[in-house]
Amino acid sequence: MNTRTKLLCFFAVFLFVGSMAFSGVNAYVSIYSANTEQMLPADTYGDDRRNEAVSILIYTETVDLNEEYANVLSSLKGSLEGKFTYANLTEYSQLGSMIDEFDVLLIPEIGELGNHTFADTIQSAWAGILPSFVAEGGIVICMTYGFTVNIASSARIINGTLMDIHNPEAASFNQIDIFDSNDALARNMPASYIAADGSRSFDIPDAIKVMEDNTNAKTVVAHKIIGKGHVVLLGFDMYDVDANQDILLRNAVLLHRHIVFDNSHGQSYDIHVGFDEIAMDLPYYGFSVSSIDVFDPEVFESCEIFVITSASVTYNATEIQVIHDFVDGGGALFIASEWGEYGDETDDLINDFGFIRNTTAIIQDSDENAGDPGWARFAQPVNFEMHSANLDVDVMELYYATGFIGMPSSAVPLIVTDADGTATWGGVENATSIPMAAANLVGDGRIIVLGDTAPFRSADIDSDGTSAYTDSDNEIFLRNAFRWLSGAGIPEQTVVFDQSHNPTYYITSGWAPLAYFLMFNGYNVEYMTFFEPAAFMDADILVICDGSVDYNTTEIGIIVNYVGGGGGLILWGDNTIFGEQVEPIGQEFGLYLNTTGYLDDTDDFDTYASYVIYNSSNFANHPIMDGVHRIEIDRGAGIISVGSGTALISTDNDATAIYIDGSPAPNVPVAAAALYNMGRVVLLTDVNMGELSDPEGDGFGDLYDSDNPVFVANVFKWLGENRAPRVEVITPNGGEVLNGTITIEWAAVDFDSDPLMYNVFISDNNGSDWSLLVDDLLVPEFTWNTTLHDDGNSYMIRVEVSDGMVSAHDESDDPFELDNFDEGGPGLPLDPTLLLIIGAAVIVVVIILIIIMKKKK
């Protein structure tokens, strides 16, 4: 066979195979029911963005409400400064339906109102609930005294389930000593003290003995870690008020935010000597603090933040992998290295996270220092980047510190050296704009590195009368750093507060509690002192607190464009003149604030009529109100109109709600939410809700009153949440008669500007079942050869769109018809192109056969 004949044969075969492929059927795969959602679910409004406030469920069924319960609540309010939420469990049988909403289960002494049989009944009922609650990160605190037949002990409830508790003895008025000073429960406790009346000691072989009865060496306070959570036995009731008992109870609750200092690698200082000041200080700011002397991977399960300072023993590859996995999985890490050889043992660890320090020289500054060029001072705004860690930090002092000559591109430099030529490496080489501290997101976790351990130290290094920890704003930086780190495990979003128009509250003063609240809940908090669009255009949420300087038309237009492009906006106003700056901005979104007076309620109030209580009957069905049962608003303003938005909270409709001038105010909105193009807006009417005044004197600041913290957390979450994209099928959308090759088209939009991916499904039975036609498309169209499917008039198209986290879909409005085949098909398809190809193939085959026949002759 000559070359020409071979080529003709190959061409004929190619055309024939191609025609067979075009005429095949059922080319799609994977059928699933139309009733089965195949989309990733949207986030639920729950604990995923609520590290703060810590929530406590108090078991009160048999507690002495007049004495012990009142003392417990008073103790918590005082030691936690009212920064918590709580509810009472009044029937033990309801625990299973309530426990998942809380961080802590607190079991006060059940005492004389119960008996041992009743306690054992509770133990049996809770045996299937408490272990999993603790293992998943919950905290159970049991306060106990009695252990006799007639005086029931709360310890019986957890005995055998969470702890192995034996041989109780009275410990009232005995000397109690710290037994394990590394444990977080021992923080701020005296080495010895005299136990209050109502104290008890036990043998507890399977838990950490924290406090010991000096008389019999038995355990008075025990701590056990189970999985991610904690169990605490406090061997006392709260019949007597006692300062040491207050500290122990506070420390137990603070295990919710647990910092562990590593002392297992020959660290020069620890939380007892050298770092004792910061260790004693952090509990006052919401953290529990412990340390470890032996590196144990299990510690990381119940640890939120792990702290590593300069060491004398190198971290090996296995340990580094444990630490990296901890951060990847949602943990937080603070590494404080040092200059020269003092940082050598942590180099492999910081390098593993992409940071490289200068290993040979210190940073010096010839003019900005504390008396020695090596004691460099760093000041706003030159040396600090905008970040939560630097909030309200004006000056920091570092001592013989090193800087980082390499770091990941995603890292944020927190502190940098001067750019004026005065910063050098050891007085020799220029060290302009060198990062001294940096923050980064790693996997689901967070890390901060600092080239100096001095800010942690209690020593007065520069002999100025203050410790290195309290020099300048060192302690503020470290507290902020831990607040930001505590948000690990939550996707970081940025909130920018506009402080350019003289707001009623600044986040560095009156609204500082709100800023800290947001940090704990995973946000990076920034602010602007001049109105600069570049400062917030890339932020997730912009917060405008009403002030005394009006926004001009240009500024309002910029804000509107920010929201329209997908930004979240909080307009936080108040009554009368305290709402005049946000009101014209709100109008752009259909939200009109009444600035003439504030609201009273003649029956639903606390202390005075303008401190109004709102409950579920006042709330809209909206995600922001999820988990909110009671709101307290002080002298709040009313909203005249919410336009197409939603009135989140409204006044009563029973003639009790009035304005301060006496005019009726039924169903008046006091908080509203609105959608605007791709963005969202919330209007609030009480600026006091962001601070800690306590006008009604109940021990809770406004931000933490009732469910106010849940409401505030939900507002920020709703404004910044990842929203599902939208998609609309354009064609075929129903009623068409189609044949041959067509283009399926759809339109899609993502409100967060995320890249989108599409899957296309087909149904031949009016949408009862769907089959995948094509997946992972990056463009909103698909060329479809309809001849691969049987004729019919019950076809529909579904397009599913995903941004990688959440999905949405749309379908043809009505069925359409495919008509490709002759009557009585299936037979040859009527597609002219296909018929032409098959005809050509037949002709070529005939020609080849003729040529072959001639060759044989």
Secondary structure, 3 states (H helix, E strand, C coil): CCHHHHHHHHHHHHHHHHHHHHCCCCCCEEEEECCCCCCCCCCCCCHHHCCCCEEEEEECCCCCHHHHHHHHHHHHHHHCCCCEEEEEECCHHHHHHHHHHCCEEEECCCECCCCHHHHHHHHHHHCCCHHHHHHCCCEEEEECCCCCCCCECCHHHHECCCECCEEEEECCCCEEEECCCCCHHHCCCCCEEECCCCEEEEECCCCEEEEEECCCCCEEEEEEEECCEEEEEECECCCCCCHHHHHHHHHHHHHHCEEEEECCCCCCCECCCECHHHHHHHHHHCCEEEEECCCCHHHHHHCCEEEEECCCCCCCHHHHHHHHHHHHCCCEEEEECCCHHHHHHHHHHHHHCCCEECCCCCEEECCCECCCCCCEEEECCCCECCCHHHCCCCEEECCCCCCEEECCCCCEEEEECCCCCCEEECCCEECCCCEEEEEEEECCEEEEEECCCHHHCCCCCCCCCCCCCCCCCHHHHHHHHHHHHCCCCCCCEEEEEECCCCECCCCCCCCHHHHHHHHHCCEEEEEECCCCHHHCCCCCEEEEECECCCCCHHHHHHHHHHHHCCCEEEEECCCHHHHCCCHHHHHCCCCEECCCCCEEECCCECCCCCEEEEEHHHECCCHHHCCCCEEEEECCCCEEECCCCEEEEECCCCCCEEECCCCECCCCEEEEEEEECCEEEEEECCHHHHCCCCCCCCCCCHHHCCCHHHHHHHHHHHHHCCCCCEEEEEECCCCCEECCEEEEEEEEECCCCCCCEEEEEEECCCCCEEEEEEEEECCCEEEEEHHHCCCEEEEEEEEEEECCCCEEEEECCCCEEECCECCCCCCCECCHHHHHHHHHHHHHHHHHHHHHHHHHC
